[in-house]
Amino acid sequence: MARLAVSGGGIAGMASALAAAQAGHEVTLFSGRTAPKLVGGLQLAPNGWAALAGLGLTGPATTVSLRLGDIMVRS
């Protein structure tokens, strides 16, 4: 077991800290701000869902996500 420090409370930092903790490491997560209430959206590509699956988080992510049938991108 290692003692790890992860800097950044964004999605990458939190996912890294979670993965390390689940692997049995002692993790301290440092973030410079309190997370605000989320407004807006985040699009995950298939490899993003695969990463969540690897962390065992597809169930929780599915309960708070919306799958769109069609996406229109405008400039």
All heavy atoms as a GROMACS GRO file, in nm:
protein
  507
    1MET      N    1   0.085  -0.118   0.000
    1MET     CA    2   0.000   0.000   0.000
    1MET      C    3   0.089   0.124   0.000
    1MET      O    4   0.187   0.131   0.072
    1MET     CB    5  -0.090   0.002   0.123
    1MET     CG    6  -0.174   0.128   0.130
    1MET     SD    7  -0.286   0.138   0.271
    1MET     CE    8  -0.177   0.196   0.397
    2ALA      N    9   0.051   0.221  -0.080
    2ALA     CA   10   0.124   0.347  -0.088
    2ALA      C   11   0.036   0.459  -0.035
    2ALA      O   12  -0.087   0.449  -0.036
    2ALA     CB   13   0.163   0.376  -0.232
    3ARG      N   14   0.098   0.563   0.013
    3ARG     CA   15   0.026   0.685   0.052
    3ARG      C   16   0.037   0.780  -0.066
    3ARG      O   17   0.147   0.816  -0.107
    3ARG     CB   18   0.087   0.746   0.177
    3ARG     CG   19   0.064   0.659   0.299
    3ARG     CD   20   0.123   0.720   0.422
    3ARG     NE   21   0.051   0.846   0.449
    3ARG     CZ   22   0.094   0.937   0.534
    3ARG    NH1   23   0.206   0.921   0.600
    3ARG    NH2   24   0.025   1.046   0.554
    4LEU      N   25  -0.077   0.819  -0.124
    4LEU     CA   26  -0.078   0.903  -0.243
    4LEU      C   27  -0.148   1.034  -0.217
    4LEU      O   28  -0.245   1.040  -0.141
    4LEU     CB   29  -0.150   0.830  -0.358
    4LEU     CG   30  -0.097   0.692  -0.395
    4LEU    CD1   31  -0.190   0.626  -0.495
    4LEU    CD2   32   0.043   0.704  -0.450
    5ALA      N   33  -0.103   1.139  -0.285
    5ALA     CA   34  -0.171   1.268  -0.285
    5ALA      C   35  -0.213   1.297  -0.428
    5ALA      O   36  -0.133   1.285  -0.520
    5ALA     CB   37  -0.078   1.378  -0.234
    6VAL      N   38  -0.340   1.329  -0.447
    6VAL     CA   39  -0.392   1.362  -0.578
    6VAL      C   40  -0.433   1.509  -0.574
    6VAL      O   41  -0.508   1.551  -0.486
    6VAL     CB   42  -0.513   1.273  -0.616
    6VAL    CG1   43  -0.571   1.316  -0.749
    6VAL    CG2   44  -0.471   1.127  -0.620
    7SER      N   45  -0.384   1.586  -0.670
    7SER     CA   46  -0.415   1.728  -0.676
    7SER      C   47  -0.522   1.752  -0.782
    7SER      O   48  -0.505   1.716  -0.898
    7SER     CB   49  -0.289   1.806  -0.713
    7SER     OG   50  -0.318   1.943  -0.727
    8GLY      N   51  -0.633   1.810  -0.741
    8GLY     CA   52  -0.739   1.844  -0.835
    8GLY      C   53  -0.865   1.764  -0.811
    8GLY      O   54  -0.860   1.641  -0.812
    9GLY      N   55  -0.974   1.834  -0.787
    9GLY     CA   56  -1.101   1.768  -0.759
    9GLY      C   57  -1.191   1.757  -0.879
    9GLY      O   58  -1.311   1.739  -0.865
   10GLY      N   59  -1.134   1.767  -0.999
   10GLY     CA   60  -1.215   1.750  -1.120
   10GLY      C   61  -1.237   1.602  -1.148
   10GLY      O   62  -1.202   1.515  -1.067
   11ILE      N   63  -1.294   1.573  -1.264
   11ILE     CA   64  -1.329   1.435  -1.295
   11ILE      C   65  -1.205   1.346  -1.300
   11ILE      O   66  -1.206   1.233  -1.252
   11ILE     CB   67  -1.412   1.426  -1.425
   11ILE    CG1   68  -1.470   1.285  -1.440
   11ILE    CG2   69  -1.332   1.468  -1.545
   11ILE    CD1   70  -1.578   1.274  -1.545
   12ALA      N   71  -1.094   1.396  -1.354
   12ALA     CA   72  -0.973   1.313  -1.363
   12ALA      C   73  -0.913   1.289  -1.224
   12ALA      O   74  -0.875   1.176  -1.192
   12ALA     CB   75  -0.871   1.380  -1.455
   13GLY      N   76  -0.905   1.394  -1.144
   13GLY     CA   77  -0.849   1.379  -1.010
   13GLY      C   78  -0.934   1.288  -0.923
   13GLY      O   79  -0.882   1.200  -0.852
   14MET      N   80  -1.065   1.307  -0.929
   14MET     CA   81  -1.154   1.225  -0.847
   14MET      C   82  -1.150   1.079  -0.893
   14MET      O   83  -1.148   0.988  -0.810
   14MET     CB   84  -1.296   1.281  -0.851
   14MET     CG   85  -1.305   1.414  -0.779
   14MET     SD   86  -1.467   1.490  -0.789
   14MET     CE   87  -1.558   1.388  -0.677
   15ALA      N   88  -1.149   1.056  -1.024
   15ALA     CA   89  -1.144   0.919  -1.075
   15ALA      C   90  -1.012   0.852  -1.037
   15ALA      O   91  -1.009   0.735  -0.999
   15ALA     CB   92  -1.164   0.918  -1.227
   16SER      N   93  -0.903   0.929  -1.046
   16SER     CA   94  -0.772   0.874  -1.008
   16SER      C   95  -0.768   0.839  -0.860
   16SER      O   96  -0.719   0.733  -0.822
   16SER     CB   97  -0.662   0.976  -1.040
   16SER     OG   98  -0.658   1.003  -1.177
   17ALA      N   99  -0.819   0.929  -0.777
   17ALA     CA  100  -0.820   0.905  -0.633
   17ALA      C  101  -0.906   0.784  -0.598
   17ALA      O  102  -0.868   0.700  -0.517
   17ALA     CB  103  -0.870   1.029  -0.559
   18LEU      N  104  -1.022   0.772  -0.663
   18LEU     CA  105  -1.111   0.660  -0.638
   18LEU      C  106  -1.046   0.528  -0.680
   18LEU      O  107  -1.050   0.429  -0.606
   18LEU     CB  108  -1.244   0.680  -0.711
   18LEU     CG  109  -1.344   0.566  -0.699
   18LEU    CD1  110  -1.386   0.546  -0.555
   18LEU    CD2  111  -1.466   0.595  -0.786
   19ALA      N  112  -0.986   0.528  -0.798
   19ALA     CA  113  -0.924   0.405  -0.848
   19ALA      C  114  -0.809   0.362  -0.756
   19ALA      O  115  -0.796   0.244  -0.723
   19ALA     CB  116  -0.873   0.426  -0.990
   20ALA      N  117  -0.729   0.458  -0.710
   20ALA     CA  118  -0.618   0.425  -0.621
   20ALA      C  119  -0.669   0.374  -0.487
   20ALA      O  120  -0.615   0.278  -0.430
   20ALA     CB  121  -0.528   0.547  -0.601
   21ALA      N  122  -0.774   0.437  -0.434
   21ALA     CA  123  -0.832   0.393  -0.306
   21ALA      C  124  -0.890   0.253  -0.318
   21ALA      O  125  -0.871   0.169  -0.230
   21ALA     CB  126  -0.939   0.492  -0.259
   22GLN      N  127  -0.957   0.225  -0.429
   22GLN     CA  128  -1.014   0.092  -0.449
   22GLN      C  129  -0.906  -0.014  -0.466
   22GLN      O  130  -0.929  -0.131  -0.439
   22GLN     CB  131  -1.109   0.091  -0.568
   22GLN     CG  132  -1.239   0.164  -0.539
   22GLN     CD  133  -1.335   0.162  -0.657
   22GLN    OE1  134  -1.295   0.145  -0.772
   22GLN    NE2  135  -1.462   0.183  -0.629
   23ALA      N  136  -0.787   0.030  -0.509
   23ALA     CA  137  -0.675  -0.062  -0.523
   23ALA      C  138  -0.602  -0.083  -0.390
   23ALA      O  139  -0.504  -0.156  -0.383
   23ALA     CB  140  -0.577  -0.012  -0.629
   24GLY      N  141  -0.652  -0.017  -0.284
   24GLY     CA  142  -0.597  -0.039  -0.151
   24GLY      C  143  -0.497   0.065  -0.104
   24GLY      O  144  -0.435   0.047   0.000
   25HIS      N  145  -0.481   0.173  -0.178
   25HIS     CA  146  -0.387   0.276  -0.138
   25HIS      C  147  -0.455   0.381  -0.050
   25HIS      O  148  -0.576   0.401  -0.059
   25HIS     CB  149  -0.327   0.344  -0.262
   25HIS     CG  150  -0.256   0.248  -0.352
   25HIS    ND1  151  -0.138   0.187  -0.318
   25HIS    CD2  152  -0.290   0.200  -0.474
   25HIS    CE1  153  -0.100   0.107  -0.416
   25HIS    NE2  154  -0.192   0.113  -0.511
   26GLU      N  155  -0.377   0.445   0.035
   26GLU     CA  156  -0.427   0.554   0.118
   26GLU      C  157  -0.416   0.682   0.035
   26GLU      O  158  -0.306   0.719  -0.007
   26GLU     CB  159  -0.344   0.566   0.245
   26GLU     CG  160  -0.393   0.673   0.338
   26GLU     CD  161  -0.307   0.684   0.462
   26GLU    OE1  162  -0.243   0.584   0.502
   26GLU    OE2  163  -0.303   0.794   0.519
   27VAL      N  164  -0.529   0.748   0.011
   27VAL     CA  165  -0.532   0.862  -0.080
   27VAL      C  166  -0.583   0.987  -0.009
   27VAL      O  167  -0.683   0.982   0.062
   27VAL     CB  168  -0.623   0.833  -0.202
   27VAL    CG1  169  -0.625   0.951  -0.299
   27VAL    CG2  170  -0.580   0.707  -0.273
   28THR      N  171  -0.514   1.098  -0.033
   28THR     CA  172  -0.562   1.229   0.010
   28THR      C  173  -0.585   1.311  -0.116
   28THR      O  174  -0.494   1.325  -0.199
   28THR     CB  175  -0.460   1.301   0.100
   28THR    OG1  176  -0.433   1.218   0.213
   28THR    CG2  177  -0.513   1.435   0.146
   29LEU      N  178  -0.706   1.361  -0.132
   29LEU     CA  179  -0.743   1.440  -0.249
   29LEU      C  180  -0.741   1.588  -0.211
   29LEU      O  181  -0.808   1.630  -0.117
   29LEU     CB  182  -0.883   1.400  -0.298
   29LEU     CG  183  -0.940   1.477  -0.417
   29LEU    CD1  184  -0.854   1.455  -0.542
   29LEU    CD2  185  -1.083   1.434  -0.443
   30PHE      N  186  -0.663   1.666  -0.283
   30PHE     CA  187  -0.653   1.809  -0.259
   30PHE      C  188  -0.724   1.884  -0.372
   30PHE      O  189  -0.700   1.859  -0.488
   30PHE     CB  190  -0.507   1.855  -0.255
   30PHE     CG  191  -0.431   1.799  -0.139
   30PHE    CD1  192  -0.358   1.682  -0.153
   30PHE    CD2  193  -0.434   1.863  -0.016
   30PHE    CE1  194  -0.288   1.630  -0.046
   30PHE    CE2  195  -0.364   1.811   0.092
   30PHE     CZ  196  -0.290   1.694   0.077
   31SER      N  197  -0.812   1.975  -0.332
   31SER     CA  198  -0.885   2.055  -0.430
   31SER      C  199  -0.886   2.199  -0.381
   31SER      O  200  -0.904   2.224  -0.262
   31SER     CB  201  -1.027   2.003  -0.448
   31SER     OG  202  -1.096   2.083  -0.542
   32GLY      N  203  -0.868   2.292  -0.473
   32GLY     CA  204  -0.858   2.432  -0.435
   32GLY      C  205  -0.991   2.500  -0.410
   32GLY      O  206  -0.996   2.615  -0.368
   33ARG      N  207  -1.100   2.432  -0.435
   33ARG     CA  208  -1.230   2.496  -0.416
   33ARG      C  209  -1.335   2.393  -0.382
   33ARG      O  210  -1.318   2.274  -0.407
   33ARG     CB  211  -1.271   2.573  -0.540
   33ARG     CG  212  -1.285   2.485  -0.663
   33ARG     CD  213  -1.313   2.570  -0.787
   33ARG     NE  214  -1.298   2.491  -0.906
   33ARG     CZ  215  -1.396   2.425  -0.966
   33ARG    NH1  216  -1.517   2.430  -0.919
   33ARG    NH2  217  -1.373   2.357  -1.075
   34THR      N  218  -1.442   2.440  -0.327
   34THR     CA  219  -1.555   2.352  -0.300
   34THR      C  220  -1.631   2.332  -0.430
   34THR      O  221  -1.654   2.427  -0.504
   34THR     CB  222  -1.648   2.415  -0.195
   34THR    OG1  223  -1.571   2.442  -0.078
   34THR    CG2  224  -1.763   2.324  -0.161
   35ALA      N  225  -1.668   2.210  -0.458
   35ALA     CA  226  -1.738   2.182  -0.583
   35ALA      C  227  -1.872   2.252  -0.585
   35ALA      O  228  -1.952   2.238  -0.494
   35ALA     CB  229  -1.758   2.032  -0.598
   36PRO      N  230  -1.897   2.331  -0.689
   36PRO     CA  231  -2.027   2.399  -0.700
   36PRO      C  232  -2.134   2.301  -0.747
   36PRO      O  233  -2.103   2.191  -0.794
   36PRO     CB  234  -2.002   2.504  -0.809
   36PRO     CG  235  -1.898   2.441  -0.895
   36PRO     CD  236  -1.810   2.360  -0.802
   37LYS      N  237  -2.259   2.342  -0.733
   37LYS     CA  238  -2.367   2.262  -0.789
   37LYS      C  239  -2.348   2.259  -0.940
   37LYS      O  240  -2.324   2.361  -1.003
   37LYS     CB  241  -2.502   2.323  -0.754
   37LYS     CG  242  -2.617   2.242  -0.808
   37LYS     CD  243  -2.751   2.296  -0.768
   37LYS     CE  244  -2.858   2.209  -0.830
   37LYS     NZ  245  -2.990   2.242  -0.788
   38LEU      N  246  -2.355   2.141  -0.998
   38LEU     CA  247  -2.330   2.128  -1.140
   38LEU      C  248  -2.445   2.184  -1.223
   38LEU      O  249  -2.560   2.156  -1.196
   38LEU     CB  250  -2.308   1.981  -1.177
   38LEU     CG  251  -2.187   1.915  -1.112
   38LEU    CD1  252  -2.183   1.768  -1.150
   38LEU    CD2  253  -2.060   1.984  -1.154
   39VAL      N  254  -2.409   2.264  -1.320
   39VAL     CA  255  -2.506   2.318  -1.414
   39VAL      C  256  -2.445   2.296  -1.552
   39VAL      O  257  -2.332   2.332  -1.576
   39VAL     CB  258  -2.530   2.468  -1.390
   39VAL    CG1  259  -2.625   2.523  -1.493
   39VAL    CG2  260  -2.581   2.491  -1.249
   40GLY      N  261  -2.518   2.234  -1.640
   40GLY     CA  262  -2.465   2.208  -1.772
   40GLY      C  263  -2.456   2.059  -1.795
   40GLY      O  264  -2.528   1.981  -1.734
   41GLY      N  265  -2.365   2.020  -1.880
   41GLY     CA  266  -2.356   1.880  -1.913
   41GLY      C  267  -2.215   1.836  -1.941
   41GLY      O  268  -2.125   1.916  -1.957
   42LEU      N  269  -2.199   1.708  -1.947
   42LEU     CA  270  -2.071   1.645  -1.977
   42LEU      C  271  -2.100   1.530  -2.070
   42LEU      O  272  -2.186   1.446  -2.042
   42LEU     CB  273  -2.007   1.593  -1.847
   42LEU     CG  274  -1.882   1.509  -1.862
   42LEU    CD1  275  -1.767   1.596  -1.912
   42LEU    CD2  276  -1.846   1.448  -1.728
   43GLN      N  277  -2.031   1.528  -2.182
   43GLN     CA  278  -2.050   1.420  -2.278
   43GLN      C  279  -1.937   1.320  -2.261
   43GLN      O  280  -1.820   1.358  -2.257
   43GLN     CB  281  -2.049   1.475  -2.420
   43GLN     CG  282  -2.064   1.368  -2.525
   43GLN     CD  283  -2.058   1.425  -2.665
   43GLN    OE1  284  -2.073   1.544  -2.685
   43GLN    NE2  285  -2.036   1.340  -2.761
   44LEU      N  286  -1.971   1.194  -2.248
   44LEU     CA  287  -1.871   1.088  -2.237
   44LEU      C  288  -1.874   1.004  -2.363
   44LEU      O  289  -1.978   0.955  -2.404
   44LEU     CB  290  -1.898   0.998  -2.117
   44LEU     CG  291  -1.877   1.060  -1.980
   44LEU    CD1  292  -1.912   0.959  -1.872
   44LEU    CD2  293  -1.735   1.107  -1.963
   45ALA      N  294  -1.758   0.987  -2.422
   45ALA     CA  295  -1.743   0.899  -2.537
   45ALA      C  296  -1.745   0.754  -2.488
   45ALA      O  297  -1.735   0.729  -2.367
   45ALA     CB  298  -1.612   0.931  -2.608
   46PRO      N  299  -1.758   0.659  -2.579
   46PRO     CA  300  -1.760   0.518  -2.537
   46PRO      C  301  -1.641   0.479  -2.449
   46PRO      O  302  -1.656   0.403  -2.355
   46PRO     CB  303  -1.759   0.441  -2.669
   46PRO     CG  304  -1.829   0.534  -2.764
   46PRO     CD  305  -1.784   0.673  -2.723
   47ASN      N  306  -1.522   0.534  -2.477
   47ASN     CA  307  -1.407   0.498  -2.392
   47ASN      C  308  -1.422   0.557  -2.253
   47ASN      O  309  -1.367   0.504  -2.156
   47ASN     CB  310  -1.274   0.538  -2.456
   47ASN     CG  311  -1.262   0.686  -2.479
   47ASN    OD1  312  -1.361   0.760  -2.477
   47ASN    ND2  313  -1.142   0.733  -2.504
   48GLY      N  314  -1.496   0.668  -2.238
   48GLY     CA  315  -1.525   0.723  -2.107
   48GLY      C  316  -1.615   0.630  -2.026
   48GLY      O  317  -1.593   0.608  -1.907
   49TRP      N  318  -1.715   0.573  -2.092
   49TRP     CA  319  -1.801   0.475  -2.024
   49TRP      C  320  -1.722   0.350  -1.989
   49TRP      O  321  -1.743   0.289  -1.885
   49TRP     CB  322  -1.923   0.440  -2.109
   49TRP     CG  323  -2.030   0.544  -2.098
   49TRP    CD1  324  -2.061   0.639  -2.191
   49TRP    CD2  325  -2.116   0.568  -1.987
   49TRP    NE1  326  -2.162   0.719  -2.143
   49TRP    CE2  327  -2.198   0.678  -2.019
   49TRP    CE3  328  -2.132   0.506  -1.863
   49TRP    CZ2  329  -2.294   0.727  -1.932
   49TRP    CZ3  330  -2.228   0.556  -1.776
   49TRP    CH2  331  -2.308   0.665  -1.812
   50ALA      N  332  -1.628   0.312  -2.075
   50ALA     CA  333  -1.544   0.195  -2.045
   50ALA      C  334  -1.458   0.223  -1.921
   50ALA      O  335  -1.440   0.135  -1.838
   50ALA     CB  336  -1.455   0.161  -2.165
   51ALA      N  337  -1.408   0.346  -1.908
   51ALA     CA  338  -1.330   0.382  -1.790
   51ALA      C  339  -1.417   0.376  -1.665
   51ALA      O  340  -1.375   0.326  -1.560
   51ALA     CB  341  -1.269   0.521  -1.807
   52LEU      N  342  -1.540   0.427  -1.674
   52LEU     CA  343  -1.632   0.419  -1.560
   52LEU      C  344  -1.661   0.274  -1.525
   52LEU      O  345  -1.670   0.238  -1.407
   52LEU     CB  346  -1.762   0.495  -1.591
   52LEU     CG  347  -1.752   0.646  -1.597
   52LEU    CD1  348  -1.888   0.705  -1.635
   52LEU    CD2  349  -1.704   0.704  -1.465
   53ALA      N  350  -1.677   0.191  -1.626
   53ALA     CA  351  -1.703   0.048  -1.601
   53ALA      C  352  -1.585  -0.015  -1.528
   53ALA      O  353  -1.604  -0.095  -1.437
   53ALA     CB  354  -1.730  -0.025  -1.733
   54GLY      N  355  -1.464   0.022  -1.567
   54GLY     CA  356  -1.346  -0.030  -1.502
   54GLY      C  357  -1.338   0.009  -1.355
   54GLY      O  358  -1.280  -0.062  -1.274
   55LEU      N  359  -1.398   0.124  -1.321
   55LEU     CA  360  -1.402   0.170  -1.182
   55LEU      C  361  -1.525   0.121  -1.109
   55LEU      O  362  -1.544   0.152  -0.990
   55LEU     CB  363  -1.397   0.323  -1.178
   55LEU     CG  364  -1.269   0.388  -1.230
   55LEU    CD1  365  -1.287   0.538  -1.242
   55LEU    CD2  366  -1.152   0.354  -1.138
   56GLY      N  367  -1.613   0.050  -1.180
   56GLY     CA  368  -1.736   0.001  -1.118
   56GLY      C  369  -1.838   0.111  -1.095
   56GLY      O  370  -1.921   0.103  -1.004
   57LEU      N  371  -1.837   0.214  -1.180
   57LEU     CA  372  -1.923   0.331  -1.159
   57LEU      C  373  -2.031   0.350  -1.264
   57LEU      O  374  -2.099   0.452  -1.265
   57LEU     CB  375  -1.837   0.458  -1.154
   57LEU     CG  376  -1.737   0.464  -1.039
   57LEU    CD1  377  -1.650   0.587  -1.051
   57LEU    CD2  378  -1.810   0.463  -0.906
   58THR      N  379  -2.052   0.252  -1.352
   58THR     CA  380  -2.155   0.271  -1.454
   58THR      C  381  -2.295   0.273  -1.394
   58THR      O  382  -2.381   0.346  -1.442
   58THR     CB  383  -2.148   0.164  -1.565
   58THR    OG1  384  -2.148   0.034  -1.504
   58THR    CG2  385  -2.025   0.181  -1.650
   59GLY      N  386  -2.318   0.195  -1.289
   59GLY     CA  387  -2.450   0.197  -1.224
   59GLY      C  388  -2.483   0.335  -1.170
   59GLY      O  389  -2.586   0.394  -1.206
   60PRO      N  390  -2.397   0.392  -1.082
   60PRO     CA  391  -2.424   0.526  -1.031
   60PRO      C  392  -2.431   0.632  -1.141
   60PRO      O  393  -2.514   0.722  -1.136
   60PRO     CB  394  -2.307   0.553  -0.936
   60PRO     CG  395  -2.260   0.419  -0.894
   60PRO     CD  396  -2.283   0.330  -1.014
   61ALA      N  397  -2.345   0.621  -1.243
   61ALA     CA  398  -2.346   0.720  -1.351
   61ALA      C  399  -2.475   0.712  -1.431
   61ALA      O  400  -2.530   0.814  -1.472
   61ALA     CB  401  -2.225   0.699  -1.442
   62THR      N  402  -2.524   0.591  -1.452
   62THR     CA  403  -2.648   0.574  -1.529
   62THR      C  404  -2.768   0.634  -1.456
   62THR      O  405  -2.858   0.688  -1.520
   62THR     CB  406  -2.672   0.424  -1.557
   62THR    OG1  407  -2.560   0.374  -1.631
   62THR    CG2  408  -2.798   0.402  -1.639
   63THR      N  409  -2.769   0.627  -1.324
   63THR     CA  410  -2.884   0.679  -1.249
   63THR      C  411  -2.894   0.830  -1.255
   63THR      O  412  -3.000   0.885  -1.231
   63THR     CB  413  -2.881   0.634  -1.102
   63THR    OG1  414  -2.766   0.689  -1.039
   63THR    CG2  415  -2.880   0.484  -1.089
   64VAL      N  416  -2.783   0.898  -1.287
   64VAL     CA  417  -2.787   1.045  -1.290
   64VAL      C  418  -2.759   1.100  -1.430
   64VAL      O  419  -2.733   1.218  -1.446
   64VAL     CB  420  -2.686   1.107  -1.190
   64VAL    CG1  421  -2.723   1.072  -1.048
   64VAL    CG2  422  -2.544   1.063  -1.222
   65SER      N  423  -2.766   1.015  -1.530
   65SER     CA  424  -2.735   1.061  -1.665
   65SER      C  425  -2.856   1.051  -1.756
   65SER      O  426  -2.956   0.986  -1.725
   65SER     CB  427  -2.619   0.979  -1.724
   65SER     OG  428  -2.658   0.845  -1.742
   66LEU      N  429  -2.844   1.116  -1.868
   66LEU     CA  430  -2.948   1.116  -1.970
   66LEU      C  431  -2.883   1.075  -2.101
   66LEU      O  432  -2.782   1.133  -2.142
   66LEU     CB  433  -3.008   1.257  -1.984
   66LEU     CG  434  -3.103   1.280  -2.100
   66LEU    CD1  435  -3.231   1.201  -2.080
   66LEU    CD2  436  -3.134   1.428  -2.112
   67ARG      N  437  -2.938   0.975  -2.165
   67ARG     CA  438  -2.887   0.933  -2.296
   67ARG      C  439  -2.969   1.003  -2.403
   67ARG      O  440  -3.091   0.996  -2.402
   67ARG     CB  441  -2.897   0.783  -2.313
   67ARG     CG  442  -2.795   0.709  -2.232
   67ARG     CD  443  -2.789   0.563  -2.279
   67ARG     NE  444  -2.685   0.494  -2.210
   67ARG     CZ  445  -2.563   0.475  -2.258
   67ARG    NH1  446  -2.531   0.520  -2.376
   67ARG    NH2  447  -2.473   0.409  -2.189
   68LEU      N  448  -2.899   1.069  -2.492
   68LEU     CA  449  -2.966   1.141  -2.600
   68LEU      C  450  -2.972   1.052  -2.723
   68LEU      O  451  -2.873   0.986  -2.758
   68LEU     CB  452  -2.888   1.269  -2.633
   68LEU     CG  453  -2.872   1.367  -2.517
   68LEU    CD1  454  -2.786   1.484  -2.561
   68LEU    CD2  455  -3.008   1.416  -2.469
   69GLY      N  456  -3.084   1.055  -2.790
   69GLY     CA  457  -3.097   0.977  -2.913
   69GLY      C  458  -3.025   1.043  -3.029
   69GLY      O  459  -2.963   0.977  -3.111
   70ASP      N  460  -3.028   1.173  -3.035
   70ASP     CA  461  -2.964   1.248  -3.143
   70ASP      C  462  -2.893   1.368  -3.083
   70ASP      O  463  -2.942   1.430  -2.989
   70ASP     CB  464  -3.066   1.299  -3.244
   70ASP     CG  465  -3.137   1.185  -3.317
   70ASP    OD1  466  -3.066   1.098  -3.369
   70ASP    OD2  467  -3.260   1.185  -3.319
   71ILE      N  468  -2.780   1.401  -3.139
   71ILE     CA  469  -2.706   1.520  -3.097
   71ILE      C  470  -2.684   1.606  -3.219
   71ILE      O  471  -2.642   1.559  -3.325
   71ILE     CB  472  -2.570   1.481  -3.034
   71ILE    CG1  473  -2.592   1.397  -2.909
   71ILE    CG2  474  -2.488   1.606  -3.003
   71ILE    CD1  475  -2.464   1.344  -2.849
   72MET      N  476  -2.713   1.734  -3.207
   72MET     CA  477  -2.691   1.830  -3.315
   72MET      C  478  -2.586   1.929  -3.269
   72MET      O  479  -2.600   1.989  -3.162
   72MET     CB  480  -2.820   1.903  -3.350
   72MET     CG  481  -2.803   1.999  -3.466
   72MET     SD  482  -2.956   2.088  -3.506
   72MET     CE  483  -3.062   1.953  -3.549
   73VAL      N  484  -2.479   1.942  -3.345
   73VAL     CA  485  -2.374   2.037  -3.313
   73VAL      C  486  -2.386   2.155  -3.408
   73VAL      O  487  -2.392   2.138  -3.528
   73VAL     CB  488  -2.233   1.970  -3.327
   73VAL    CG1  489  -2.124   2.071  -3.297
   73VAL    CG2  490  -2.224   1.849  -3.237
   74ARG      N  491  -2.388   2.274  -3.350
   74ARG     CA  492  -2.398   2.395  -3.431
   74ARG      C  493  -2.280   2.486  -3.400
   74ARG      O  494  -2.236   2.492  -3.287
   74ARG     CB  495  -2.528   2.470  -3.399
   74ARG     CG  496  -2.651   2.390  -3.430
   74ARG     CD  497  -2.773   2.467  -3.389
   74ARG     NE  498  -2.889   2.382  -3.406
   74ARG     CZ  499  -3.002   2.424  -3.456
   74ARG    NH1  500  -3.016   2.549  -3.493
   74ARG    NH2  501  -3.104   2.342  -3.469
   75SER      N  502  -2.234   2.555  -3.499
   75SER     CA  503  -2.123   2.648  -3.475
   75SER      C  504  -2.176   2.788  -3.449
   75SER      O  505  -2.288   2.820  -3.478
   75SER     CB  506  -2.029   2.650  -3.594
   75SER     OG  507  -2.095   2.692  -3.710
   0.00000   0.00000   0.00000
